[in-house]
Amino acid sequence: DMQSFKAANPGCSMEDFVRWFSPTDYILDPSSPNLSGRLSERMREPENLWQCLWREAGPIPVTAQELLFDPDYEGKRALTYLRSLTNAEVI
């Protein structure tokens, strides 16, 4: 998600990503007229996993990324498993 976000939003920041992906980790400043804010405490920690991943992630469009999940393959596996069950196992 980070790579796709960076590709779709050149010049974006970690704060931009967190605000979109994990809104509860972006604390809005109620007195700000432009809805600015800051990252939650856990997201501001330098060794936070998200911070590390953000530094490593490059701007790669989703169409250029390797699939992590093959829905056709996994669907066939699920159907094969379901077909192998006896009636008693289904109930």
C-alpha positions, 0 to 999 in steps of 0.5 A: 500500500505504501508503494502504491500511495507514493506512486499515486501521490508524488511528494507525499509524506508519512503523515499523508499516508497515515491520515489516509490508511490509519486515520486513528493514528493521525491526531487532528488539531481542532484549532487548526482551520486547515485540519492539520495535525500530527502522527500519534505517539506510536507512529512518531517513534523512530523505530516504529515499523511503519516509519522503517517501511516508509523509508524503504518503500519506493513509488511503485504503481500497483500494476507493477507490483508482484501479486501477494495473493492469487485469487484464482489459485486460492479459490481453486484450493478452497473449492478442492478442499470443500469437495473433499469434505464428507456430508458429516464434516460439512454439518 
